[in-house]
Amino acid sequence: MTRYPQQRPIRLCLLATAGLLAFGGACGGDGGGDGTADNAIKVGAIFDLTGPTADVGTDYADGMRGYVDWVNMQGGIEGRPIDLIYQDYAYQVDRAEQLYSQFVAEGAVVFMGWGTGDTEALRLRITEDEIPFSSASLSHVLGDPAETPYNFLVAPTYTDQFRIALDWIARNHGEGTPIVALMHNASPFGLSPSRHGGVEFAEALGIELTLYEMPRGAVDYTAEFSRIRQSGAQYVVFQNTSGPASVALQNASSLGLDLTFVCLNWCANAQLVDLAGEVAEGMLGTIPYAPLSVDVPGTRVIRDYLAGKGESVAGKTNAYTQAWWTFAVFGRAMEQVLASGQELTGANIKAALETFTDLDMGGVTVPITFTPNDHLGAKGLRIFRVEGGEWTPFTEFLQAPPRS
């Protein structure tokens, strides 16, 4: 049975209510709130809307803003609206640091970040300011409270996703040594799966692993695939966003390469299928948060919200689901603090998060558990496969193999 932090309904996170027909936005825009209410809960956020990861960042931002709008339409959190203050930081670390300082000075009690480089750069300041923080970055180091006590991850880390993929490859390869190419973004994000235990795990499984950098702005990866062909690789795992990965798939197809392709989190989405077309058919993806095409309570609430706004689900990716439910976890913690009569401070929100055991996520991902000693809230996901142009569940939920 699913257990909750408190024996009271989770109003903010699960099933949609009727009557989501009015646009009741209480969100800030382009870096500022709109003075919604004196008792508004300020939450800071940075989005990549124009930078190198904007291909997935835009949909993530829409999902986060959509959740805030939905909550405010329900009357807010314990009667207090959320005032989301945000700006596009274009994937620039120094800009992220500047905006973080600005939004905290404006009263943000929670912060929603984006990239690996900026999230890791902000770790010490987040701790000093006692600001609970989650981002789209799933770097493994961000889940250790001894190092980052105010960072929380609500999806499997890049390393755990990579380990799940490698474990699946090892179990299903058959005869001979699996040879895997990891094609990665030229950034801390791109290197995260290998740096934090992925290389060692591949060695332990008897997998031959080689890393291939995908230079920023590249429009062709033929040279990289020539080296991959020479290596004898049977598998290519992408740690990148959907744009570069789609180009790589088209390059591989034009070269006639017969490989099994696996996308980790940020390229396993509908956008990749739209960009790559038929060459995406059959590829695999480690997808922590269900696409909106998967019918579970946690996607129904989003579909109902979008329908009430007159918006189509078409074009919305699982990044939208991930952003919505990432914010929902923090919304639940803030609700718990306010319902208990406590002051809404970062320390109290952190303490509430650390009580969550098997928090029901509406079927979009595995239940979330945090403890004072472990902020890696989720350690499992399903592998999906592109079938008929849609990401379709290919496995049941798989847990990351235990660390030795």
SULUR-V506266 format. One record per residue. N is the residue number from 0. PHI is phi in degrees with one decimal (* if undefined). BURIAL is I if it has 9 or more other C-alpha atoms within 8 Angstrom, else O. D_LAST is the distance of its C-alpha to the last C-alpha in Angstrom with 1 decimal. Layout:
N;PHI;BURIAL;D_LAST
N;PHI;BURIAL;D_LAST
//
This chain:
0;*;O;29.0
1;-70.6;O;28.2
2;-110.7;O;28.4
3;-115.9;I;29.8
4;-60.6;O;29.8
5;-137.4;O;33.5
6;-88.4;O;35.8
7;-144.7;O;37.9
8;-62.4;O;38.1
9;-90.6;O;36.0
10;-70.8;O;39.1
11;-83.5;I;37.6
12;-106.4;I;34.7
13;-110.5;I;35.7
14;-73.3;I;38.9
15;-71.7;I;41.7
16;-96.9;O;45.1
17;-77.3;O;48.4
18;80.8;O;50.6
19;-86.3;I;48.3
20;-107.1;O;51.4
21;-97.0;O;52.2
22;-88.1;O;50.5
23;-111.7;O;49.7
24;-59.2;I;47.7
25;-127.5;I;46.9
26;-97.9;I;44.7
27;-80.2;I;45.2
28;-150.1;I;45.7
29;51.2;O;45.4
30;96.5;O;44.3
31;-154.7;I;46.2
32;-77.1;I;46.7
33;-113.9;I;50.0
34;65.2;O;50.9
35;-63.1;I;50.0
36;-165.9;O;50.4
37;-63.6;O;50.5
38;-100.0;O;47.6
39;-63.0;I;45.4
40;-90.2;I;41.7
41;-87.1;I;40.9
42;-126.7;I;37.7
43;-91.9;I;37.2
44;-153.7;I;35.8
45;-122.6;I;35.7
46;-127.4;I;35.9
47;-99.1;I;36.0
48;-106.1;I;39.2
49;-134.5;O;40.6
50;-90.3;I;37.8
51;-69.5;I;35.6
52;-112.8;I;33.5
53;-65.1;I;36.5
54;-60.6;I;36.3
55;-108.1;I;33.6
56;-65.8;I;34.3
57;-66.3;I;37.7
58;-68.2;I;36.6
59;-62.0;I;33.8
60;-62.0;I;36.6
61;-62.8;I;38.9
62;-65.5;I;36.4
63;-69.5;I;35.8
64;-67.9;I;39.6
65;-63.5;I;40.2
66;-62.4;I;38.1
67;-61.4;I;39.9
68;-61.0;I;43.2
69;-62.0;I;42.4
70;-60.8;I;41.5
71;-64.9;I;44.7
72;-68.6;I;46.7
73;-87.5;O;45.5
74;105.8;I;46.8
75;85.4;I;43.7
76;-101.3;I;41.2
77;50.4;O;43.2
78;82.9;O;46.3
79;-110.6;I;45.0
80;-71.1;I;44.7
81;-90.6;I;41.9
82;-109.7;I;43.2
83;-85.7;I;40.8
84;-107.4;I;41.7
85;-151.5;I;40.3
86;-151.8;I;41.0
87;-73.0;I;40.0
88;-109.6;I;38.2
89;56.0;I;38.1
90;63.7;I;34.6
91;-109.6;I;35.8
92;-59.9;I;33.6
93;-64.3;O;36.7
94;-67.2;I;38.3
95;-61.4;I;35.3
96;-64.5;I;35.4
97;-64.0;O;39.2
98;-69.1;I;39.0
99;-57.8;I;36.3
100;-59.4;O;38.7
101;-62.3;O;41.6
102;-72.5;I;40.2
103;-66.4;I;38.8
104;-63.5;O;42.3
105;-81.9;O;43.8
106;108.0;O;41.9
107;-63.3;I;38.7
108;-101.8;I;36.5
109;-139.8;I;33.6
110;-132.5;I;32.8
111;-112.7;I;31.6
112;-97.4;I;30.5
113;-139.3;I;29.8
114;-85.8;I;28.2
115;-68.5;I;25.1
116;-59.3;I;27.2
117;-74.3;I;29.4
118;-64.7;I;26.8
119;-67.7;O;24.8
120;-67.2;I;28.2
121;-90.0;I;29.2
122;-55.2;I;26.3
123;-66.3;O;28.1
124;-68.4;O;31.4
125;-59.8;I;29.8
126;-65.5;I;28.5
127;-63.0;O;31.9
128;-85.2;O;33.8
129;55.5;I;31.6
130;-112.4;I;31.7
131;-56.0;I;29.1
132;-140.2;I;28.1
133;-137.6;I;26.6
134;-143.4;I;27.0
135;-73.9;I;26.6
136;-71.8;I;24.0
137;-118.1;I;20.5
138;-64.0;I;18.9
139;-60.9;I;15.3
140;-67.2;O;16.5
141;-81.3;I;19.2
142;-101.7;I;17.1
143;-101.6;I;16.2
144;-62.0;I;19.3
145;-65.9;O;19.0
146;-102.8;O;19.9
147;-136.0;I;21.8
148;-66.3;O;23.0
149;-110.9;I;25.5
150;-94.6;I;23.6
151;-132.4;I;22.5
152;-109.5;I;21.0
153;-114.3;I;22.4
154;-147.5;I;20.9
155;-57.5;I;17.4
156;-63.8;I;16.7
157;-56.2;I;17.7
158;-65.0;I;14.2
159;-65.6;I;13.2
160;-62.4;I;16.6
161;-63.9;I;16.0
162;-66.6;I;12.8
163;-62.2;I;14.9
164;-63.7;I;17.7
165;-64.6;I;15.9
166;-64.3;I;14.5
167;-62.9;O;18.1
168;-60.1;I;19.5
169;-61.7;I;17.6
170;-75.2;O;18.7
171;-115.1;O;22.2
172;-73.7;O;23.1
173;91.1;O;24.7
174;-73.5;O;25.8
175;86.1;O;24.9
176;-88.7;O;22.4
177;-68.1;I;21.7
178;-115.2;I;23.0
179;-120.9;I;22.1
180;-105.7;I;24.0
181;-101.4;I;22.7
182;-93.9;I;26.0
183;-132.6;I;25.5
184;-58.2;I;27.8
185;-84.0;I;28.8
186;-166.9;O;27.3
187;-56.5;O;24.3
188;-56.6;I;23.9
189;-65.6;I;24.0
190;-88.6;I;21.4
191;-55.6;I;18.9
192;-61.9;I;16.8
193;-82.6;I;16.4
194;-69.9;O;16.3
195;-109.4;I;13.3
196;115.9;I;10.6
197;-67.0;I;12.7
198;-63.2;I;13.9
199;-64.5;O;10.7
200;-67.4;I;9.7
201;-59.6;I;13.3
202;-61.2;I;13.3
203;-64.1;O;10.5
204;-85.7;O;12.8
205;78.4;O;15.8
206;-92.4;I;17.3
207;-89.0;I;19.9
208;-118.1;I;19.7
209;-131.4;O;22.5
210;-97.6;O;23.3
211;-131.3;I;26.9
212;-75.4;O;28.3
213;-105.3;I;30.8
214;-57.9;O;33.4
215;-62.1;O;34.7
216;81.3;O;38.0
217;-65.3;O;37.8
218;-115.4;O;39.9
219;-158.9;O;39.0
220;-120.6;I;35.8
221;-60.8;O;37.7
222;-62.4;O;36.8
223;-64.0;O;33.1
224;-72.0;I;33.5
225;-62.9;O;35.6
226;-69.1;O;32.7
227;-65.1;I;30.3
228;-61.2;I;32.9
229;-64.8;O;33.0
230;-73.4;O;29.3
231;81.6;O;29.6
232;-60.2;I;27.1
233;-104.0;I;27.1
234;-132.4;I;25.2
235;-125.1;I;25.6
236;-108.3;I;23.4
237;-101.6;I;25.2
238;-115.9;I;24.0
239;-161.4;I;27.4
240;-92.2;I;30.1
241;-67.7;I;32.5
242;-61.0;I;35.4
243;-60.6;I;33.8
244;-63.6;I;31.8
245;-66.9;I;35.1
246;-62.9;I;36.8
247;-62.6;I;34.2
248;-61.8;I;34.5
249;-67.3;I;38.3
250;-61.2;I;38.0
251;-62.2;I;35.9
252;-65.5;I;38.4
253;-65.6;O;41.3
254;-87.5;O;39.8
255;72.3;O;39.4
256;-79.6;O;35.7
257;-103.7;O;34.1
258;-129.5;O;30.5
259;-93.3;I;28.1
260;-104.7;I;27.6
261;-130.8;I;24.9
262;-101.1;I;25.4
263;-81.2;I;22.8
264;-25.5;I;24.1
265;-89.5;I;27.1
266;-121.7;I;28.9
267;-87.8;I;28.3
268;-154.0;I;31.5
269;-63.2;I;35.2
270;-62.5;I;36.3
271;-61.2;I;34.6
272;-64.1;I;36.4
273;-62.2;O;39.7
274;-76.0;I;39.4
275;-86.0;I;38.2
276;68.2;I;40.3
277;-63.2;O;40.2
278;-71.2;O;37.8
279;-81.1;I;35.0
280;-58.5;I;35.7
281;90.1;O;32.7
282;-75.2;I;30.0
283;-106.8;I;26.8
284;-148.5;I;25.3
285;-88.6;I;22.3
286;-117.5;I;24.5
287;-68.2;I;23.1
288;-115.9;I;26.7
289;-60.3;I;29.3
290;-62.1;I;32.4
291;-67.5;I;35.6
292;-75.8;O;36.7
293;-84.4;O;34.2
294;-90.7;O;36.2
295;-137.0;I;34.2
296;-53.4;I;35.5
297;-72.7;I;33.6
298;-91.7;I;35.3
299;-62.6;I;38.6
300;-61.7;I;39.0
301;-71.8;I;38.7
302;-62.0;I;41.1
303;-65.0;I;43.6
304;-61.9;I;43.4
305;-64.1;I;44.1
306;-63.1;I;46.8
307;-64.6;I;48.4
308;-90.5;I;48.5
309;75.9;O;50.0
310;-102.5;O;47.1
311;-87.8;O;45.7
312;-73.1;O;42.1
313;-55.7;O;42.7
314;92.3;O;40.8
315;-81.5;I;38.3
316;-104.7;I;34.8
317;-66.8;I;31.5
318;-63.9;I;31.3
319;-64.4;I;34.1
320;-60.2;I;32.2
321;-62.5;I;29.1
322;-65.9;I;31.3
323;-56.1;I;33.3
324;-80.6;I;30.5
325;-62.6;I;28.6
326;-64.9;I;31.8
327;-60.3;I;32.3
328;-61.9;I;29.3
329;-71.5;I;30.8
330;-61.2;I;34.2
331;-64.4;I;33.0
332;-65.1;I;31.8
333;-65.7;I;35.1
334;-61.2;I;37.0
335;-64.4;I;35.3
336;-63.0;I;36.2
337;-67.7;I;39.8
338;-66.3;O;40.3
339;-86.4;O;39.4
340;83.2;O;42.0
341;-85.4;O;39.8
342;-72.4;O;40.4
343;-82.3;I;38.5
344;-111.8;O;36.6
345;-59.1;I;33.3
346;-63.5;I;32.0
347;-71.5;I;33.1
348;-65.7;I;31.7
349;-57.7;I;28.3
350;-62.0;I;28.6
351;-65.4;I;29.6
352;-57.3;I;26.7
353;-74.6;I;24.3
354;-95.2;I;26.0
355;-71.6;I;25.3
356;-127.7;I;23.6
357;52.1;I;23.7
358;-63.8;I;26.4
359;-66.7;I;28.3
360;-107.8;I;28.4
361;63.8;I;31.2
362;81.2;I;29.2
363;-76.7;I;28.6
364;-155.4;I;24.9
365;-68.5;I;22.4
366;-57.5;I;23.4
367;-100.6;I;22.3
368;-131.7;I;20.6
369;-120.3;I;20.5
370;-135.1;I;20.1
371;-59.8;O;21.0
372;-107.0;O;17.4
373;-152.0;I;16.2
374;-105.7;I;18.5
375;-87.5;I;16.5
376;-70.3;I;19.0
377;-132.3;I;18.2
378;-128.2;I;15.1
379;-142.1;I;17.3
380;-162.6;I;20.3
381;-102.9;I;22.7
382;-85.9;I;23.4
383;-108.6;I;27.1
384;-133.7;I;29.6
385;-78.7;I;32.9
386;-132.5;I;35.6
387;61.7;O;39.3
388;81.8;I;38.4
389;-131.0;I;36.2
390;-72.5;I;32.5
391;-122.0;O;32.0
392;-54.6;I;29.0
393;-108.5;O;27.5
394;-133.6;O;24.6
395;-74.6;O;23.9
396;-62.5;I;21.4
397;-110.4;I;17.9
398;-91.0;O;14.7
399;-61.0;I;12.0
400;-57.7;O;9.2
401;-59.9;O;6.4
402;-82.7;O;3.8
403;-78.9;O;0.0
//
